[in-house]
Every structure is written in structure tokens, then in C-alpha cells.
Amino acid sequence: MASFKIEGGHKLGGTITPQGAKNEVLQILCAVLLTPERVVVNNVPDIIDVNKLIFILGELGVKVEKLNSSSYAFQADEIDLPYLESAAFKRDGSSLRGSIMLVGPLLARFGKGYIPRPGGDKIGRRRLDTHFEGFIKLGAKFRYNKEEYFYGVEAKCLQGTDMLLDEASVTGTANILMAAVLAQGTTKIYNAACEPYIQQLSKMLNSMGAKITGVGSNLLIIEGVTSLGGCEHNVLPDMIEIGSWIGVAVMTRSELTIKNVSWENLGQIPDVFRKLGIQLEKRDDDIYIPEQSSYEIQNYIDGSILTIADAPWPGFTPDLLSIVLVIATQAKGTVLIHQKMFESRLFFVDKLIDMGAKVILCDPHRATVIGHNFQSQLKATKMTSPDIRAGISLLIAALSANGTSIINNIEQIDRGYENIEARLKSIGAKITRIED
């Protein structure tokens, strides 16, 4: 198990280009199973979760060709369906949350899809009901092996239908969408997620010959087609990583430029950071963050304390609440962080409290942060990363802390952030990877 050693308290500076969006590319890679033709995907991040999924696709029989450091070609013309019921797949699939999105395209094209209970972050319950209820409404039969935690759906032919999702699940919407594109007739998905990830997947599927309308709204209408062809797809920059780099700049009081961020796909992210008092400028398609000695949290117009909460798109993404919480520890003022989606995601705040942060964990979903306004620097400590987003948040805290911190279990950070220590070093950070 590897660790990071971080010498905090240094100013950083320079230019960073964000990686491709992890949450988008996991959907896009699963979609290559919908066609026997060649699919090229560009701006693929070199991170653990993506590499695991590419490995699984290869084991499933997909021909994988690495074209350069961030582009791949895939061709799913000779799929090994027995692999889906093998011990190897039960082992490989269970280590990756994103593997659940293999089920929709497999069901659509081959009439069956299986998956072990997926792993991933330990941030609370993450239900799969939305996925399987959607498949059942399309005509699939569901089965579940309790002893092996193994799920399966089978159907000779999927039939289009109207459905109202019980929650606007991003992965649930993606999975059902991929199944519906090859179903007979028309499918209407109400309460669909409309994140840029879903918009990108829809655009890709349409370029392959699918007929999807309502893209960008919470009502997707899919007219089923008999087959899909190949395409080339470019993955968006990762909005979560962009928010993370903003956090790095702010907490180290550094000047930083983040290149090619795709401003039109950032939604409320820039405005939420501005509510924390952070200055950031739009320069063409870049974000420029000037050096700031302090930043003050805005109150509501009636003087009450600001609440920052997650919500389905176009609301604020839950993946950035951990970053916002850390930034707030050195702001001037007080903010309530309300994490609605996952009941364990705020439990990392005990490590920030150990570093000297003033955080009150009200309950599993809410934390009040009283900012230090840089009057009291965080103290270095030894800690363990519980999940991807908490891990990067603790890393940001360590970069601003007085002294040398150790973060264990950094494989969690590697799951979502490409070559993070080298990129931090490129802007002046004092960070070392320690291999056990």
C-alpha cells in the first residue's frame, strides 16, 4: 500500500491541463459493446478505475488498441459471453463500481447481462434498484444469487416503454439509455439525469446511429434501432478535477491557470466557488485563479449563513462538496455543507479536525465549517484516504498545512486522478510517493 509524503506550506504556481472526465469515460467505454464496429475514444485518463474497465473489456473479448497516451480503439466483434459467468469476472467486476454499466449494452445486444455486486468508494449505500427496475420495465427478467452477490438480467427482445426513474441516477440513466437504444419501439425516460456525462453519452450514441431526443433535459425519448455503427468520441475535461485544482490554488494561496476547462459544461461550479469568496476569471476557455491572501464566504441576503448542498444537475455536484469543505476551513466566515446523497462521505472531517480545522459534524449529512481566515494554519498529520474525493481533499489540506503530512491508502486517489504527484510537482508542490 503506497503513501504520499507532503511538505506543506509552499506557494505553487503555473499551468495545469485537466484530465479526461472519469465519470464520462466509464460510460463511454461500456457503450463500445453496443456495436461490432470500431470505436475510437480520445482524452481517456490513465487512472486505476478506467484501466480496470479497459482490462475487463479485453477479457470479455473486445479488441483494444492503444493509439497514443490518451486514445484507444475498441472493437467488440468477438465477445466471449461465457466470461460473464466465470470466477474471473466475478473477481474483476466486483472491484469496480463502474462495471455495473456493462449490463445495459450487453443486455441490449446479446440478450443477457451479469454483474457481481460492484465495489468502489466506501461512502454509504449506493443502490442498484434504479438500474434493474429500468431493465425489468424494458422486458428483462431479473435474477439474483444471494450467496455470490451476483446479479443477472435476460431478455430475448427488449420492448420500448415509458418509465419514471425513482431517482435521477447518472449511472442508472446511462445503463437504461444504452439498453433502450436497441429496444423495439419508443422508450421515454422521465426524471433522467441530465449531467454533461449523459449528454456526452447521448451524443456518442446518436453519432453511432441511435435516435435520442431531449438530450440535456430530464426527459429522454429513445426510438429504438436495430443496430449501431462505429464512431470517434472526445471525452470532456473532468469537472471534478478542475474543482480540485481550484482548491489546490486557493488553499496554498497560489496563482494558477487551468487550461481548456470547457466552461459551458461547468454548470454552477464557478459560481459556488465565488460564493466562498474565491476570485476566478474566464480567459477564453481557461480558468485563471489569482493569488489570494484571504477570501470571505458570502451570507444570504437576509444575513443568514450560507448553505452549500448537492443536487441533481444542473445543481451542484456531490463530488466537489469535500473540496468545498476543505476550502472553507481557511475562509473568513461560516458555511453549512449539506451532503444529501451519501451518508458516509463527510466522515473524513475528523482528520481535518485533527489538523486544527473548526468543523462541527452535525449528522452524517451536514457539517458546519468555521473558517480560520488563514489566522491559524492547519497542522500536518498522518491520515488515511477513505475514498477518491476525501483523499484529494486531505491532500489539498496537507499542501496548505504547516509541516510534513503522510497520507496512506493513496490507491483511492489514484483511482480518480492521473499521475497526481508529478502534476503537483510541476507547479511546485513538495510531494513524494512512498511505495511499501
PETAZI-V638337 format. One record per residue. N is the residue number from 1. RES is the residue in three letters. SS is DSSP state (H for helix, E for strand, L for the rest). PSI is psi as a letter, one per 20 degrees, with the letter a starting at -180 (none if undefined). D_FIRST is the distance of its C-alpha to the first C-alpha in whole Angstrom. Layout:
BEGIN
n->N res->RES ss->SS psi->PSI d_first->D_FIRST
n->N res->RES ss->SS psi->PSI d_first->D_FIRST
END
This chain:
BEGIN
n->1 res->MET ss->L psi->p d_first->0
n->2 res->ALA ss->L psi->r d_first->4
n->3 res->SER ss->E psi->r d_first->7
n->4 res->PHE ss->E psi->p d_first->11
n->5 res->LYS ss->E psi->o d_first->13
n->6 res->ILE ss->E psi->p d_first->17
n->7 res->GLU ss->E psi->o d_first->20
n->8 res->GLY ss->L psi->r d_first->22
n->9 res->GLY ss->L psi->j d_first->26
n->10 res->HIS ss->L psi->q d_first->27
n->11 res->LYS ss->L psi->q d_first->29
n->12 res->LEU ss->L psi->r d_first->28
n->13 res->GLY ss->E psi->q d_first->30
n->14 res->GLY ss->E psi->b d_first->31
n->15 res->THR ss->E psi->p d_first->30
n->16 res->ILE ss->E psi->p d_first->28
n->17 res->THR ss->E psi->p d_first->28
n->18 res->PRO ss->L psi->q d_first->26
n->19 res->GLN ss->L psi->r d_first->24
n->20 res->GLY ss->E psi->q d_first->26
n->21 res->ALA ss->L psi->o d_first->26
n->22 res->LYS ss->H psi->g d_first->23
n->23 res->ASN ss->H psi->h d_first->25
n->24 res->GLU ss->H psi->g d_first->28
n->25 res->VAL ss->H psi->h d_first->26
n->26 res->LEU ss->H psi->h d_first->25
n->27 res->GLN ss->H psi->g d_first->28
n->28 res->ILE ss->H psi->g d_first->30
n->29 res->LEU ss->H psi->h d_first->28
n->30 res->CYS ss->H psi->h d_first->29
n->31 res->ALA ss->H psi->i d_first->33
n->32 res->VAL ss->H psi->i d_first->33
n->33 res->LEU ss->H psi->i d_first->33
n->34 res->LEU ss->H psi->i d_first->37
n->35 res->THR ss->L psi->q d_first->39
n->36 res->PRO ss->L psi->i d_first->39
n->37 res->GLU ss->L psi->r d_first->40
n->38 res->ARG ss->E psi->p d_first->37
n->39 res->VAL ss->E psi->p d_first->35
n->40 res->VAL ss->E psi->p d_first->34
n->41 res->VAL ss->E psi->p d_first->31
n->42 res->ASN ss->E psi->q d_first->31
n->43 res->ASN ss->L psi->l d_first->28
n->44 res->VAL ss->L psi->p d_first->25
n->45 res->PRO ss->L psi->q d_first->22
n->46 res->ASP ss->L psi->m d_first->19
n->47 res->ILE ss->L psi->r d_first->16
n->48 res->ILE ss->H psi->g d_first->14
n->49 res->ASP ss->H psi->g d_first->17
n->50 res->VAL ss->H psi->g d_first->20
n->51 res->ASN ss->H psi->h d_first->18
n->52 res->LYS ss->H psi->g d_first->18
n->53 res->LEU ss->H psi->h d_first->21
n->54 res->ILE ss->H psi->h d_first->23
n->55 res->PHE ss->H psi->g d_first->21
n->56 res->ILE ss->H psi->g d_first->23
n->57 res->LEU ss->H psi->g d_first->26
n->58 res->GLY ss->H psi->g d_first->26
n->59 res->GLU ss->H psi->h d_first->26
n->60 res->LEU ss->L psi->i d_first->29
n->61 res->GLY ss->L psi->i d_first->31
n->62 res->VAL ss->L psi->p d_first->31
n->63 res->LYS ss->E psi->o d_first->31
n->64 res->VAL ss->E psi->p d_first->29
n->65 res->GLU ss->E psi->p d_first->30
n->66 res->LYS ss->E psi->o d_first->28
n->67 res->LEU ss->E psi->h d_first->31
n->68 res->ASN ss->E psi->a d_first->29
n->69 res->SER ss->L psi->h d_first->26
n->70 res->SER ss->L psi->j d_first->26
n->71 res->SER ss->E psi->p d_first->29
n->72 res->TYR ss->E psi->q d_first->29
n->73 res->ALA ss->E psi->p d_first->32
n->74 res->PHE ss->E psi->q d_first->32
n->75 res->GLN ss->E psi->o d_first->35
n->76 res->ALA ss->L psi->l d_first->35
n->77 res->ASP ss->L psi->i d_first->38
n->78 res->GLU ss->L psi->m d_first->37
n->79 res->ILE ss->L psi->p d_first->34
n->80 res->ASP ss->L psi->n d_first->33
n->81 res->LEU ss->H psi->h d_first->34
n->82 res->PRO ss->H psi->h d_first->33
n->83 res->TYR ss->H psi->h d_first->30
n->84 res->LEU ss->H psi->h d_first->29
n->85 res->GLU ss->H psi->j d_first->30
n->86 res->SER ss->L psi->r d_first->28
n->87 res->ALA ss->H psi->h d_first->25
n->88 res->ALA ss->H psi->g d_first->23
n->89 res->PHE ss->H psi->h d_first->24
n->90 res->LYS ss->H psi->h d_first->23
n->91 res->ARG ss->H psi->g d_first->20
n->92 res->ASP ss->H psi->g d_first->19
n->93 res->GLY ss->H psi->h d_first->21
n->94 res->SER ss->H psi->i d_first->20
n->95 res->SER ss->L psi->i d_first->16
n->96 res->LEU ss->L psi->o d_first->18
n->97 res->ARG ss->H psi->g d_first->21
n->98 res->GLY ss->H psi->i d_first->23
n->99 res->SER ss->H psi->i d_first->24
n->100 res->ILE ss->H psi->h d_first->26
n->101 res->MET ss->H psi->j d_first->28
n->102 res->LEU ss->H psi->h d_first->29
n->103 res->VAL ss->H psi->g d_first->31
n->104 res->GLY ss->H psi->g d_first->34
n->105 res->PRO ss->H psi->h d_first->35
n->106 res->LEU ss->H psi->g d_first->34
n->107 res->LEU ss->H psi->g d_first->37
n->108 res->ALA ss->H psi->g d_first->39
n->109 res->ARG ss->H psi->h d_first->39
n->110 res->PHE ss->H psi->i d_first->39
n->111 res->GLY ss->L psi->j d_first->40
n->112 res->LYS ss->E psi->q d_first->37
n->113 res->GLY ss->E psi->p d_first->33
n->114 res->TYR ss->E psi->q d_first->31
n->115 res->ILE ss->E psi->p d_first->27
n->116 res->PRO ss->E psi->r d_first->25
n->117 res->ARG ss->L psi->o d_first->24
n->118 res->PRO ss->L psi->q d_first->21
n->119 res->GLY ss->L psi->b d_first->18
n->120 res->GLY ss->L psi->b d_first->17
n->121 res->ASP ss->L psi->q d_first->17
n->122 res->LYS ss->L psi->m d_first->17
n->123 res->ILE ss->L psi->j d_first->20
n->124 res->GLY ss->L psi->a d_first->23
n->125 res->ARG ss->L psi->p d_first->25
n->126 res->ARG ss->L psi->n d_first->26
n->127 res->ARG ss->L psi->q d_first->29
n->128 res->LEU ss->L psi->j d_first->30
n->129 res->ASP ss->H psi->g d_first->33
n->130 res->THR ss->H psi->g d_first->35
n->131 res->HIS ss->H psi->g d_first->33
n->132 res->PHE ss->H psi->h d_first->35
n->133 res->GLU ss->H psi->h d_first->38
n->134 res->GLY ss->H psi->g d_first->39
n->135 res->PHE ss->H psi->g d_first->39
n->136 res->ILE ss->H psi->g d_first->41
n->137 res->LYS ss->H psi->h d_first->43
n->138 res->LEU ss->L psi->i d_first->43
n->139 res->GLY ss->L psi->j d_first->45
n->140 res->ALA ss->L psi->q d_first->41
n->141 res->LYS ss->E psi->p d_first->41
n->142 res->PHE ss->E psi->p d_first->38
n->143 res->ARG ss->E psi->q d_first->36
n->144 res->TYR ss->E psi->p d_first->34
n->145 res->ASN ss->E psi->o d_first->32
n->146 res->LYS ss->L psi->h d_first->31
n->147 res->GLU ss->L psi->h d_first->30
n->148 res->GLU ss->L psi->j d_first->27
n->149 res->TYR ss->L psi->l d_first->27
n->150 res->PHE ss->E psi->p d_first->28
n->151 res->TYR ss->E psi->q d_first->31
n->152 res->GLY ss->E psi->q d_first->33
n->153 res->VAL ss->E psi->q d_first->36
n->154 res->GLU ss->E psi->q d_first->39
n->155 res->ALA ss->L psi->p d_first->42
n->156 res->LYS ss->L psi->h d_first->45
n->157 res->CYS ss->L psi->p d_first->46
n->158 res->LEU ss->L psi->q d_first->45
n->159 res->GLN ss->E psi->p d_first->47
n->160 res->GLY ss->L psi->q d_first->47
n->161 res->THR ss->L psi->r d_first->48
n->162 res->ASP ss->E psi->p d_first->47
n->163 res->MET ss->E psi->q d_first->44
n->164 res->LEU ss->E psi->o d_first->43
n->165 res->LEU ss->L psi->q d_first->40
n->166 res->ASP ss->L psi->i d_first->39
n->167 res->GLU ss->L psi->q d_first->36
n->168 res->ALA ss->L psi->m d_first->36
n->169 res->SER ss->L psi->p d_first->32
n->170 res->VAL ss->H psi->g d_first->31
n->171 res->THR ss->H psi->h d_first->29
n->172 res->GLY ss->H psi->g d_first->32
n->173 res->THR ss->H psi->g d_first->35
n->174 res->ALA ss->H psi->g d_first->33
n->175 res->ASN ss->H psi->g d_first->33
n->176 res->ILE ss->H psi->h d_first->37
n->177 res->LEU ss->H psi->g d_first->38
n->178 res->MET ss->H psi->h d_first->36
n->179 res->ALA ss->H psi->h d_first->38
n->180 res->ALA ss->H psi->h d_first->41
n->181 res->VAL ss->L psi->h d_first->42
n->182 res->LEU ss->L psi->j d_first->43
n->183 res->ALA ss->L psi->q d_first->45
n->184 res->GLN ss->E psi->p d_first->49
n->185 res->GLY ss->L psi->a d_first->50
n->186 res->THR ss->E psi->p d_first->49
n->187 res->THR ss->E psi->p d_first->46
n->188 res->LYS ss->E psi->p d_first->46
n->189 res->ILE ss->E psi->o d_first->43
n->190 res->TYR ss->E psi->q d_first->44
n->191 res->ASN ss->L psi->k d_first->41
n->192 res->ALA ss->L psi->q d_first->39
n->193 res->ALA ss->L psi->q d_first->36
n->194 res->CYS ss->L psi->k d_first->37
n->195 res->GLU ss->L psi->q d_first->34
n->196 res->PRO ss->H psi->h d_first->34
n->197 res->TYR ss->H psi->g d_first->32
n->198 res->ILE ss->H psi->h d_first->34
n->199 res->GLN ss->H psi->g d_first->37
n->200 res->GLN ss->H psi->g d_first->35
n->201 res->LEU ss->H psi->g d_first->35
n->202 res->SER ss->H psi->g d_first->38
n->203 res->LYS ss->H psi->g d_first->39
n->204 res->MET ss->H psi->g d_first->38
n->205 res->LEU ss->H psi->g d_first->39
n->206 res->ASN ss->H psi->h d_first->42
n->207 res->SER ss->H psi->i d_first->42
n->208 res->MET ss->L psi->i d_first->42
n->209 res->GLY ss->L psi->j d_first->45
n->210 res->ALA ss->L psi->r d_first->44
n->211 res->LYS ss->E psi->n d_first->46
n->212 res->ILE ss->E psi->p d_first->44
n->213 res->THR ss->E psi->r d_first->46
n->214 res->GLY ss->L psi->j d_first->45
n->215 res->VAL ss->L psi->p d_first->42
n->216 res->GLY ss->L psi->i d_first->41
n->217 res->SER ss->L psi->r d_first->43
n->218 res->ASN ss->L psi->j d_first->42
n->219 res->LEU ss->E psi->o d_first->44
n->220 res->LEU ss->E psi->p d_first->43
n->221 res->ILE ss->E psi->p d_first->46
n->222 res->ILE ss->E psi->o d_first->45
n->223 res->GLU ss->E psi->o d_first->48
n->224 res->GLY ss->L psi->q d_first->47
n->225 res->VAL ss->L psi->r d_first->47
n->226 res->THR ss->L psi->h d_first->47
n->227 res->SER ss->L psi->r d_first->45
n->228 res->LEU ss->L psi->q d_first->43
n->229 res->GLY ss->L psi->a d_first->42
n->230 res->GLY ss->L psi->r d_first->40
n->231 res->CYS ss->E psi->r d_first->39
n->232 res->GLU ss->E psi->p d_first->37
n->233 res->HIS ss->E psi->p d_first->35
n->234 res->ASN ss->E psi->p d_first->33
n->235 res->VAL ss->L psi->p d_first->30
n->236 res->LEU ss->L psi->q d_first->31
n->237 res->PRO ss->E psi->q d_first->29
n->238 res->ASP ss->L psi->o d_first->26
n->239 res->MET ss->H psi->h d_first->28
n->240 res->ILE ss->H psi->h d_first->25
n->241 res->GLU ss->H psi->h d_first->23
n->242 res->ILE ss->H psi->g d_first->27
n->243 res->GLY ss->H psi->h d_first->27
n->244 res->SER ss->H psi->g d_first->23
n->245 res->TRP ss->H psi->h d_first->25
n->246 res->ILE ss->H psi->g d_first->28
n->247 res->GLY ss->H psi->g d_first->26
n->248 res->VAL ss->H psi->g d_first->24
n->249 res->ALA ss->H psi->g d_first->28
n->250 res->VAL ss->H psi->g d_first->30
n->251 res->MET ss->H psi->h d_first->27
n->252 res->THR ss->L psi->j d_first->27
n->253 res->ARG ss->L psi->l d_first->31
n->254 res->SER ss->L psi->q d_first->31
n->255 res->GLU ss->E psi->p d_first->33
n->256 res->LEU ss->E psi->q d_first->31
n->257 res->THR ss->E psi->p d_first->33
n->258 res->ILE ss->E psi->o d_first->31
n->259 res->LYS ss->E psi->q d_first->32
n->260 res->ASN ss->L psi->m d_first->34
n->261 res->VAL ss->L psi->i d_first->33
n->262 res->SER ss->L psi->m d_first->35
n->263 res->TRP ss->H psi->h d_first->37
n->264 res->GLU ss->H psi->i d_first->39
n->265 res->ASN ss->H psi->j d_first->36
n->266 res->LEU ss->L psi->i d_first->34
n->267 res->GLY ss->L psi->c d_first->36
n->268 res->GLN ss->L psi->i d_first->36
n->269 res->ILE ss->H psi->g d_first->33
n->270 res->PRO ss->H psi->h d_first->35
n->271 res->ASP ss->H psi->h d_first->38
n->272 res->VAL ss->H psi->g d_first->35
n->273 res->PHE ss->H psi->h d_first->34
n->274 res->ARG ss->H psi->h d_first->37
n->275 res->LYS ss->H psi->h d_first->38
n->276 res->LEU ss->L psi->i d_first->36
n->277 res->GLY ss->L psi->j d_first->38
n->278 res->ILE ss->L psi->p d_first->36
n->279 res->GLN ss->L psi->p d_first->38
n->280 res->LEU ss->L psi->q d_first->37
n->281 res->GLU ss->E psi->q d_first->39
n->282 res->LYS ss->E psi->o d_first->40
n->283 res->ARG ss->E psi->n d_first->40
n->284 res->ASP ss->L psi->d d_first->41
n->285 res->ASP ss->L psi->k d_first->38
n->286 res->ASP ss->E psi->r d_first->36
n->287 res->ILE ss->E psi->p d_first->35
n->288 res->TYR ss->E psi->p d_first->36
n->289 res->ILE ss->E psi->o d_first->34
n->290 res->PRO ss->L psi->r d_first->36
n->291 res->GLU ss->L psi->p d_first->35
n->292 res->GLN ss->L psi->p d_first->36
n->293 res->SER ss->L psi->h d_first->36
n->294 res->SER ss->L psi->r d_first->37
n->295 res->TYR ss->L psi->p d_first->37
n->296 res->GLU ss->E psi->p d_first->39
n->297 res->ILE ss->L psi->p d_first->38
n->298 res->GLN ss->L psi->q d_first->41
n->299 res->ASN ss->L psi->r d_first->43
n->300 res->TYR ss->L psi->r d_first->45
n->301 res->ILE ss->L psi->h d_first->48
n->302 res->ASP ss->L psi->j d_first->50
n->303 res->GLY ss->L psi->i d_first->47
n->304 res->SER ss->L psi->r d_first->45
n->305 res->ILE ss->L psi->p d_first->41
n->306 res->LEU ss->E psi->p d_first->39
n->307 res->THR ss->E psi->p d_first->37
n->308 res->ILE ss->E psi->o d_first->34
n->309 res->ALA ss->E psi->q d_first->33
n->310 res->ASP ss->L psi->q d_first->32
n->311 res->ALA ss->L psi->q d_first->34
n->312 res->PRO ss->L psi->q d_first->35
n->313 res->TRP ss->L psi->p d_first->36
n->314 res->PRO ss->L psi->k d_first->37
n->315 res->GLY ss->L psi->r d_first->36
n->316 res->PHE ss->L psi->p d_first->33
n->317 res->THR ss->L psi->p d_first->30
n->318 res->PRO ss->H psi->h d_first->27
n->319 res->ASP ss->H psi->i d_first->24
n->320 res->LEU ss->H psi->i d_first->26
n->321 res->LEU ss->H psi->h d_first->27
n->322 res->SER ss->H psi->h d_first->23
n->323 res->ILE ss->H psi->g d_first->24
n->324 res->VAL ss->H psi->g d_first->28
n->325 res->LEU ss->H psi->g d_first->27
n->326 res->VAL ss->H psi->g d_first->25
n->327 res->ILE ss->H psi->h d_first->28
n->328 res->ALA ss->H psi->h d_first->30
n->329 res->THR ss->L psi->h d_first->29
n->330 res->GLN ss->L psi->j d_first->31
n->331 res->ALA ss->L psi->r d_first->34
n->332 res->LYS ss->E psi->o d_first->37
n->333 res->GLY ss->L psi->a d_first->38
n->334 res->THR ss->E psi->q d_first->37
n->335 res->VAL ss->E psi->q d_first->35
n->336 res->LEU ss->E psi->p d_first->34
n->337 res->ILE ss->E psi->p d_first->31
n->338 res->HIS ss->E psi->o d_first->32
n->339 res->GLN ss->L psi->o d_first->29
n->340 res->LYS ss->L psi->h d_first->31
n->341 res->MET ss->L psi->g d_first->29
n->342 res->PHE ss->L psi->p d_first->26
n->343 res->GLU ss->L psi->i d_first->26
n->344 res->SER ss->L psi->j d_first->23
n->345 res->ARG ss->L psi->h d_first->22
n->346 res->LEU ss->L psi->j d_first->24
n->347 res->PHE ss->L psi->i d_first->22
n->348 res->PHE ss->L psi->i d_first->19
n->349 res->VAL ss->H psi->i d_first->23
n->350 res->ASP ss->H psi->h d_first->22
n->351 res->LYS ss->H psi->h d_first->20
n->352 res->LEU ss->H psi->h d_first->22
n->353 res->ILE ss->H psi->h d_first->25
n->354 res->ASP ss->H psi->h d_first->23
n->355 res->MET ss->L psi->i d_first->23
n->356 res->GLY ss->L psi->j d_first->27
n->357 res->ALA ss->L psi->q d_first->27
n->358 res->LYS ss->E psi->n d_first->30
n->359 res->VAL ss->E psi->p d_first->29
n->360 res->ILE ss->E psi->o d_first->31
n->361 res->LEU ss->E psi->o d_first->29
n->362 res->CYS ss->E psi->g d_first->33
n->363 res->ASP ss->E psi->a d_first->31
n->364 res->PRO ss->L psi->i d_first->28
n->365 res->HIS ss->L psi->i d_first->30
n->366 res->ARG ss->E psi->p d_first->31
n->367 res->ALA ss->E psi->p d_first->30
n->368 res->THR ss->E psi->p d_first->33
n->369 res->VAL ss->E psi->p d_first->32
n->370 res->ILE ss->E psi->o d_first->34
n->371 res->GLY ss->L psi->q d_first->33
n->372 res->HIS ss->L psi->i d_first->33
n->373 res->ASN ss->L psi->k d_first->35
n->374 res->PHE ss->L psi->j d_first->33
n->375 res->GLN ss->L psi->h d_first->35
n->376 res->SER ss->L psi->o d_first->32
n->377 res->GLN ss->L psi->q d_first->29
n->378 res->LEU ss->L psi->q d_first->26
n->379 res->LYS ss->E psi->q d_first->24
n->380 res->ALA ss->L psi->q d_first->21
n->381 res->THR ss->L psi->r d_first->18
n->382 res->LYS ss->E psi->p d_first->15
n->383 res->MET ss->E psi->r d_first->13
n->384 res->THR ss->E psi->p d_first->11
n->385 res->SER ss->L psi->p d_first->12
n->386 res->PRO ss->L psi->h d_first->13
n->387 res->ASP ss->L psi->r d_first->14
n->388 res->ILE ss->H psi->g d_first->15
n->389 res->ARG ss->H psi->h d_first->18
n->390 res->ALA ss->H psi->h d_first->17
n->391 res->GLY ss->H psi->g d_first->14
n->392 res->ILE ss->H psi->h d_first->17
n->393 res->SER ss->H psi->g d_first->19
n->394 res->LEU ss->H psi->h d_first->17
n->395 res->LEU ss->H psi->g d_first->17
n->396 res->ILE ss->H psi->g d_first->20
n->397 res->ALA ss->H psi->g d_first->21
n->398 res->ALA ss->H psi->h d_first->19
n->399 res->LEU ss->H psi->h d_first->21
n->400 res->SER ss->H psi->i d_first->24
n->401 res->ALA ss->L psi->q d_first->24
n->402 res->ASN ss->E psi->o d_first->25
n->403 res->GLY ss->L psi->a d_first->23
n->404 res->THR ss->E psi->p d_first->19
n->405 res->SER ss->E psi->q d_first->16
n->406 res->ILE ss->E psi->p d_first->13
n->407 res->ILE ss->E psi->o d_first->11
n->408 res->ASN ss->E psi->r d_first->7
n->409 res->ASN ss->L psi->l d_first->6
n->410 res->ILE ss->L psi->i d_first->8
n->411 res->GLU ss->H psi->h d_first->7
n->412 res->GLN ss->H psi->g d_first->10
n->413 res->ILE ss->H psi->g d_first->12
n->414 res->ASP ss->H psi->h d_first->12
n->415 res->ARG ss->L psi->h d_first->14
n->416 res->GLY ss->L psi->i d_first->17
n->417 res->TYR ss->L psi->p d_first->17
n->418 res->GLU ss->L psi->p d_first->18
n->419 res->ASN ss->L psi->l d_first->16
n->420 res->ILE ss->H psi->h d_first->16
n->421 res->GLU ss->H psi->h d_first->16
n->422 res->ALA ss->H psi->h d_first->19
n->423 res->ARG ss->H psi->h d_first->21
n->424 res->LEU ss->H psi->g d_first->21
n->425 res->LYS ss->H psi->h d_first->21
n->426 res->SER ss->L psi->i d_first->24
n->427 res->ILE ss->L psi->j d_first->26
n->428 res->GLY ss->L psi->j d_first->25
n->429 res->ALA ss->L psi->q d_first->22
n->430 res->LYS ss->E psi->n d_first->20
n->431 res->ILE ss->E psi->p d_first->17
n->432 res->THR ss->E psi->p d_first->14
n->433 res->ARG ss->E psi->p d_first->11
n->434 res->ILE ss->E psi->o d_first->9
n->435 res->GLU ss->L psi->p d_first->7
n->436 res->ASP ss->L psi->none d_first->6
END
